[in-house]
Amino acid sequence: MVDLTFLADVWAPATVVAMIVGTALGIIIGALPGLGSVVGLSICLPFTFGMDTVPSLALLLGVYCGSVYGGSISAILINSPGTPQSAATVLDGYPMALQGLAGKALGWSTASSVAGGLISCIVLIVAAPQLAHFATRFGSIEVFALILMALTCIAAVSRGSMLKGLSMGSAGIFLSLIGTDPVTGAARFTFGIQFFTAGLDLISVVIGLFAVSEAFTRLAQDGKNESVFSGVRLMLPSLSEWKGRIGNLLRSSAIGCFIGALPGTGAATAAFISYATAKQLSPRRDNFGKGEPDGVIAAESSNNAVTGSAMIPTLALGIPGDVVTAIVLSAMVVHGITPGVRLMSEHLDVVNAIFAVLVIINILMLILAFPIVRLFGKLLAIPESYVMTGVIVFSLIGAITVRGNALDGVVAVAFGVFGYALRRGGYPLAPFVIGLVLGPQFEENLRRGLLLSDGDILSFPTHSWIALVLFLVTAGLILFGPLQTLISGRFARSETARLSREP
Amino acid sequence: MKIITLAAIGVALSFSTSASAQTVEMIVPFSAGGGTDSVARVFEPGFSEALGQTTVIRNVAGASGTIGAAATADAANDGSTIGYLPIGPLAIQPSLRKTSYNADSFSYICQTTSTPVFLLEKKGSEMKSVKQWVERGKAKRIVYGSSGPGTIPHLAMAAFAATAGLKAVHLPFKGTGPAMNAMAGGEIDLFADTATVLEGNDVTALAVFAPERLKTYPDIPTMKELGYDLDFSVWQGLVAPKGLPKDLQQKYAEACQKAIATDRFKSLAEKTNTGIKYRGPDAFEAFVAENTKKNRKILAEAGLVK
């Protein structure tokens, strides 16, 4: 018989209040550009010192899960991801909003977020120890192979010209090199300016590329178009609309669950990998980037699937995979619970309470999403010039907030100008962001792999079975496109030849 | 629109960096929620109370803490800005890269903590002692991890490898978490970090990088006992821009001493296995100068400084 005494902790009034407040606060913080999960958690952490263990964990987990979902609200409504995790949601969410389908897009993102979150809760509850141990088999070379595979998705999201897409992806990777060398600690590509030694902040760049350049684009159109935001209401997709999209949802959630369990990768990476996979496999792949719900589903289900599975290494091995789980761990330490390998055996009641709290939070998200979206809809239902002014003010404050450095605002404006130029030139923005997100992990794992193999990159595929499989899949993905073109080209030619022979 | 405007003004105001005469701004060079920040946030109430002035923490993160340290060094030296800095930006980073400041750019107020690091291996390893690892490391290559180049885990291991004459490869990770994952997966053999890391992970401590055995870990030998005179700890302290008036320096130092003696600070230290260590202005300044020199020598031996 399972010991259910932990449920008393979960249903205690303090915990219930903590879950509701935490989740609502998380969604709002997530929806404000620049204020992400880490900021939200840091704001709440001091309050947990005076609270009991379960309510304080409920507050922090609510903020965490809420913020990952909340980022999609601004991604869809103002073309600016509220958190880096929802950078991939912009790609199809905003085009949907432009077509007047903002409520629908928000519905897809809400439903997918909740589904992804719940699926990862199930994975966490059922398979945490197994998955955690499997994840430790991903060493530097295996993760390098995984990121390499993910980078091939640049090709998948390069709409129009492949050359333009690849050059934007490379530009993103090169910009990610600015800062500190991960192996030697030396400053590089900084032009001797101290600000650059910290590297470019992802959220400032993304805010500039999407939100600020959007405002410039509107400015150039001389305010002739109607506001697309007025009276936005969340509209959940009906069951029949899910037809043909469930596979995408499950696949993307699975990708999120797995990436989340790998320490040091994170939700932004998971969202882009799922997006690219969906773009390869979806029957509606041609519509990606133009406002395809499948794109929103892929991005949002996988980034929320990370929330549950990021707790896997944290709970099963005591290894915080990222800053977020590190903060949750530090809250446990304050309450006298030593996180780590013995957590599950020594504090099973707390672990069970965490499971229950995560499930409830994901359901709460679905309920709280309605009033919060209405609130944002009301805020945005004012003349476009005001909205755009607000977007710029908020975006820049957001960019500056992340590291407390005003120069990040300058970076956002510079990338706003750059992003505007790219849009005018028909260069896709998505590959650029993917390069920027994956670049640092690509480099770090490559460099560590080279240190381990004495500089012999050719030994990478034979390092382990996992590495071999990942490299083969990558090779397959690279060859698949050209081969397909080649074969269909031949077929078309022979078809033409056959037709021309026939009288 | 009103709401947006009001909110914007509210947020903007919270960013105004101008400190009034009554408020002391305390720069923490890492993000809110990090290790340094969480200690600083518990230190701050006791310090404010002892000083009788409001202290506001400002997180200026980035580039291993050097951006925040530079902001501290560049601030006005009238006591309105102080910095809560750990070892990295104070005594390591200025040797590792070009920074706009160095250890001489500050007036020293006090040291607050000092936490020694342990030599760690994966739990259940067939290697049982430092001696076995030294033998293995002389015969063939061993791999040690760190939470980044130029961090204390890196320096402690680099110094150990050099002193013991090991054939060792350094694998830097972004933070302790990913490094612990690599240790669980067998990618790295050894790691050096504090008791928090020892307690939270599936690792065993082989030795402690301290001159004497710790009261809390009486069974773990010191590196010195084993024949390697190595002393490495993670420490933090309070500094101000150079030229802080002597009377203020003394006043702040006294408040600092009171702050680390509060129950609140002591209980946090106990829970996080942080060692409390007070050094006054002169002793702290001499300690930082000496520590900088020592770290610079190790970095040079590791080939990271020309």
Interface residues (C-beta under 8 A of the other chain):
Chain A: V38 V39 L41 S42 I43 L45 P46 H133 A135 T136 R137 F138 G139 S140 G179 T180 D181 P182 V183 T184 G185 A186 A187 G192 Q194 F195 T197 A198 G199 D201 L262 P263 G264 P313 L317 G318 I319 P320 G321 D322 V323 T325 A326 I327 L329 S330 V333 V334 G336 T338 P339 G340 V341 L379 I382 Y386 G390 V393 F394 I397 I400 T401 R403 G404 N405 E444 R448 L451 L452
Chain B: M1 I3 I4 A8 V11 A12 F15 S31 A32 G33 G34 D37 S38 R41 R58 N59 V60 A61 G62 A63 S64 T66 I67 A70 L96 R97 K98 T99 S100 V143 G148 P149 G150 V169 H170 L171 P172 F173 K174 G175 G177 P178 M180 N181 A182 A184 G185 G186 E187 T196 E199 G200 N201 D202 L268 K271 T272 L304
